[in-house]
Amino acid sequence: APDFEEQKAIAAFLNQETAKIDALVAEQQRLIELLKEKRQAVISHAVTKGLDPTVPMKPSGIEWLGDIPAHWNVLRLKYAIGKLEQGWSPQCESEPAAEDEWGVLKVGCGNRDHFDPSEQKALPPNIEPLKEYEIQPGDILMSRGNTLELVGLATFIEHTRPKLLISDLLYRFRPLTKRADGSFVVYFLRSPQGRTQIEREATGTSASMKKIGQSTIRELVLAFPPIQEQREIVSQLRISVAKFDTLTAEAERAERRHHALGRCQSRSEERRV
């Protein structure tokens, strides 16, 4: 074992190196937060101001929305969608369904930015599926009950496999194709302007389970450009969001490497002591 003076030197070196690694980890964490904030700001601006900074603007008449392009319309969601329905929750297996089996979607299937078809439970073979609740490409799903941060979270079904049913903690609706693009609607509903309305109207005394009603969803306010402009905004947002997600993933990998380096450094120096 090293003598006392060498132990002190090793401890001082260890503290110095650990401080450097901690600083690198904190720097990556700040970068990740900044990227997330910037990503959200880009989406928010696109769905409320559009892509052309030279277009004439007009007051929306709504304080939290501010000015919008003069040729856009402010509409309640009920005027841009068809039927809004709630799903069905029979007693399911604990395991997910295989590809050729019927499954009932969990509320978490839309928690991420993209629909996750693996978030489901197998329907027992003795229960007949209610096929009217089978999801289809073009559907928008929204959580009926969840934590405040996740309740009312919308997701657009671009692709899916057959035989997946919505549960009673999910709503399903489809945009009217001449008035609304599904991806644009979801981008807006996930923006601060959409989330502010949803979280304000969510009800329930439990912090872990807030709920939002169908009537509240129908009355949500969105800013709508013409349908072709909605599609252009969606196309541009997909490119921008993909870039932010790539940068965020790289920063998260760097953060994990620094964490691992710090642990290795600590174990190495502890063995030397």
C-alpha positions in Angstrom: 0.0 0.0 0.0 1.2 3.5 -0.7 2.4 5.6 2.2 0.2 8.4 3.7 1.7 11.2 1.5 1.2 9.2 -1.7 -2.4 8.4 -0.6 -3.0 12.1 -0.2 -1.5 12.8 -3.7 -3.7 10.1 -5.2 -6.8 11.4 -3.5 -6.0 15.0 -4.7 -5.5 13.7 -8.3 -8.7 11.7 -8.1 -10.7 14.7 -6.9 -9.3 16.9 -9.7 -10.0 14.3 -12.4 -13.5 13.6 -11.0 -14.3 17.4 -11.0 -13.3 17.6 -14.7 -15.5 14.7 -15.6 -18.4 16.1 -13.5 -18.0 19.4 -15.4 -18.1 17.6 -18.8 -21.3 15.7 -17.7 -22.9 18.9 -16.6 -22.0 20.6 -19.9 -23.6 17.7 -21.8 -26.7 17.9 -19.7 -27.0 21.7 -20.4 -26.5 21.0 -24.1 -29.3 18.4 -24.0 -31.7 20.8 -22.3 -30.9 23.6 -24.7 -31.4 21.3 -27.7 -34.8 20.2 -26.3 -35.8 23.8 -25.7 -34.7 24.9 -29.2 -36.5 21.9 -30.8 -39.7 22.9 -29.0 -39.3 26.5 -30.0 -38.9 25.6 -33.7 -42.0 23.5 -33.6 -44.0 26.2 -31.8 -42.9 28.9 -34.2 -43.7 26.8 -37.3 -47.3 25.9 -36.2 -48.2 29.4 -35.1 -46.2 31.7 -37.4 -45.5 29.5 -40.5 -42.3 29.3 -42.5 -42.3 32.7 -44.3 -41.1 35.5 -42.0 -42.3 38.1 -44.6 -45.9 37.1 -44.6 -48.4 39.7 -43.3 -49.6 39.0 -39.7 -52.9 39.6 -37.9 -54.0 39.4 -34.2 -55.4 36.0 -33.4 -57.6 37.5 -30.7 -56.2 35.0 -28.2 -53.6 36.2 -25.8 -51.5 33.0 -25.6 -51.5 32.6 -29.4 -50.6 36.1 -30.3 -50.3 37.2 -34.0 -50.7 34.6 -36.7 -50.3 34.9 -40.5 -53.1 37.0 -42.0 -54.4 34.1 -44.2 -54.6 31.5 -41.4 -57.8 30.7 -39.5 -58.3 30.1 -35.8 -60.6 27.1 -35.4 -61.7 24.8 -32.6 -60.6 21.2 -33.1 -64.2 20.0 -33.5 -64.4 21.8 -36.9 -61.3 20.0 -38.3 -61.9 16.4 -37.2 -64.5 13.7 -37.7 -65.8 11.3 -35.0 -64.0 11.3 -31.7 -64.3 8.0 -29.8 -63.0 6.2 -26.8 -61.6 2.7 -26.8 -62.3 -0.6 -25.0 -60.4 -2.3 -22.3 -61.1 -6.0 -21.8 -59.1 -8.1 -19.3 -55.8 -8.7 -21.3 -52.8 -10.9 -20.9 -49.7 -9.5 -19.3 -47.6 -10.2 -22.4 -47.8 -8.3 -25.7 -49.5 -9.9 -28.6 -47.6 -11.6 -31.4 -47.7 -10.0 -34.9 -50.6 -12.2 -36.0 -52.6 -11.8 -32.7 -55.0 -9.1 -31.5 -53.6 -6.7 -29.0 -55.0 -3.8 -26.9 -52.8 -0.7 -26.9 -51.5 0.7 -23.6 -51.9 4.4 -22.9 -48.1 4.7 -23.2 -48.1 3.9 -27.0 -48.1 7.6 -27.7 -45.8 8.9 -25.0 -42.9 9.3 -27.4 -42.7 11.4 -30.5 -43.6 8.4 -32.6 -46.3 5.8 -32.2 -45.0 2.7 -30.5 -47.0 -0.4 -31.5 -45.1 -2.6 -29.0 -46.9 -0.8 -26.2 -49.8 -3.3 -26.1 -51.2 -6.4 -24.3 -52.5 -9.5 -25.9 -56.2 -10.0 -26.2 -57.1 -13.5 -24.7 -58.2 -15.9 -27.5 -61.5 -16.5 -25.8 -62.5 -12.8 -26.2 -63.9 -11.6 -29.5 -62.1 -8.4 -30.7 -64.3 -5.4 -31.3 -62.9 -4.7 -34.8 -64.4 -1.2 -35.0 -61.6 -0.1 -32.5 -58.8 -1.4 -34.7 -56.4 1.5 -35.5 -55.7 2.5 -39.0 -53.0 4.7 -40.7 -54.2 8.3 -40.5 -55.7 8.0 -37.0 -54.7 10.4 -34.3 -54.6 8.8 -30.8 -54.7 10.9 -27.6 -54.4 9.7 -24.0 -57.5 10.2 -21.9 -55.9 9.7 -18.6 -52.3 10.0 -17.4 -50.0 12.3 -15.4 -50.3 16.0 -16.1 -47.3 16.0 -18.4 -48.7 13.1 -20.5 -52.5 13.4 -20.4 -53.9 14.5 -23.7 -50.7 13.7 -25.5 -51.4 13.1 -29.2 -49.7 10.8 -31.7 -50.2 10.4 -35.4 -50.5 6.9 -36.8 -48.5 7.0 -40.0 -47.8 3.2 -40.2 -49.0 0.4 -38.0 -49.5 -3.4 -38.1 -53.0 -4.9 -38.2 -54.9 -6.2 -35.1 -54.3 -3.4 -32.6 -57.2 -1.9 -30.7 -57.5 1.3 -28.8 -58.1 1.0 -25.0 -60.5 3.0 -22.9 -57.7 5.3 -21.8 -57.2 6.4 -25.5 -59.2 8.6 -27.8 -59.2 8.2 -31.5 -60.1 10.8 -34.2 -59.2 11.5 -37.8 -58.7 14.9 -39.4 -61.0 16.2 -42.2 -58.7 15.8 -45.1 -59.7 19.0 -46.8 -59.1 21.1 -43.6 -56.4 19.5 -41.5 -53.3 17.4 -41.9 -52.9 14.8 -39.1 -49.3 15.4 -38.5 -49.8 19.2 -38.4 -52.6 18.7 -35.8 -50.3 16.6 -33.6 -47.4 19.0 -33.9 -49.7 21.8 -32.7 -51.3 19.7 -29.9 -47.8 18.8 -28.6 -46.5 22.4 -28.9 -46.6 24.8 -25.8 -49.8 26.4 -27.3 -51.5 23.0 -27.4 -50.2 21.7 -24.1 -51.1 24.8 -22.2 -54.8 24.3 -23.1 -54.8 20.6 -22.3 -53.0 20.8 -19.0 -55.2 23.7 -17.9 -58.3 21.7 -18.6 -57.2 18.4 -17.2 -59.2 17.3 -14.2 -58.6 15.0 -11.2 -57.2 15.3 -7.7 -54.4 12.7 -8.1 -51.1 13.9 -9.6 -50.5 10.5 -11.1 -53.9 10.4 -13.0 -55.3 13.4 -14.7 -58.1 13.1 -17.2 -59.4 15.1 -20.1 -62.9 14.8 -21.5 -64.2 14.6 -25.1 -65.9 18.0 -24.9 -62.7 19.6 -23.8 -60.8 18.1 -26.7 -63.4 19.3 -29.2 -63.0 22.8 -27.9 -59.2 23.0 -28.2 -58.1 26.0 -30.3 -55.6 25.6 -33.2 -54.3 28.0 -35.8 -54.8 26.5 -39.3 -53.0 27.5 -42.5 -54.4 26.2 -45.8 -54.0 22.4 -46.1 -51.1 22.6 -48.6 -49.2 25.0 -46.3 -49.8 22.6 -43.4 -48.1 19.8 -45.4 -45.2 22.1 -46.2 -44.7 22.9 -42.5 -44.9 19.2 -41.6 -42.3 18.4 -44.2 -39.9 21.1 -43.0 -40.5 20.2 -39.3 -39.6 16.6 -39.9 -36.2 17.6 -41.3 -35.6 20.1 -38.5 -36.7 17.7 -35.7 -34.6 14.9 -37.1 -31.5 17.1 -36.9 -32.3 18.1 -33.3 -32.9 14.4 -32.4 -29.6 13.4 -33.9 -27.7 16.1 -32.0 -29.5 15.2 -28.8 -28.7 11.5 -29.2 -25.0 12.4 -29.7 -25.0 14.5 -26.6 -26.6 11.8 -24.6 -24.0 9.3 -25.8 -21.3 11.7 -24.8 -22.9 12.1 -21.4 -23.0 8.3 -20.8 -19.3 8.0 -21.9 -18.3 10.7 -19.4 -20.3 9.0 -16.6 -18.6 5.6 -17.5 -15.2 7.3 -17.6 -15.8 8.8 -14.1 -16.8 5.4 -12.7 -13.7 3.7 -14.2 -11.4 6.5 -13.0 -12.8 6.2 -9.4 -12.5 2.4 -9.3 -8.9 2.6 -10.7 -7.7 5.1 -8.2 -9.5 3.3 -5.3 -7.6 0.1 -6.2 -4.3 2.1 -6.2 -5.1 3.4 -2.7 
